[in-house]
Every structure is written in structure tokens, then in C-alpha cells.
Amino acid sequence: MIIRISPNDKGNPPGKLADAELHFTDGPLNGLKLIGFAIWERRGGGGGRNVTFPARQYSVAGERRSYALLRPIADSTAQDKIRDLNLEAFAEFEERAAIAS
């Protein structure tokens, strides 16, 4: 699996640093990608980064809600590895950009 980072050069919405895609390179998902991940500055000025996962929005009685498209089957910490890999890929992207400039 490869994580492809696309920087948010426009700065809109505020706090969004980049989009991320998972590109599958082996197994039954070979040749497919999963889109919809985003890397954000953590709110509250405490530093750090957060990753949001692909989600679908819907309305109930005029209220907007969303549900995650990638969810754990049983272990609630199962998403942590993908979150960490996205953050590592973004850090590597930032390092390469700093060297190139």
C-alpha cells in the first residue's frame, strides 16, 4: 500500500493541511485506491495533527450527520495504524518539500 499526499495549497478550509489516498499495490485490492482521508492541524492551538477518515453525509429532519465508511469490525483501535501511517506519510512529504525548497 502507498499513501499519496495532496497538499491543501489553497488554505481552504482553514486548518486542512492535505488530502490523502491509500493506493493498494497487492492482494485483491491491487490497482484500487481509497480516497477521502484528510490531515488537519489539531484544534485549540495545542499543536499536533489529526486524520479524518472517509465519511458519507446524510440528513435527518434537516440535521446533517455523517458516518464513517471505514470502521473497525471489533477492535476499536484498529484505525490507529492507518491514522499513524497517514501522519507518517505527511511528515515525509513535508520533509521532502523542505529539502526541495
Disulfide bonds with the S-S distance in Angstrom:
none
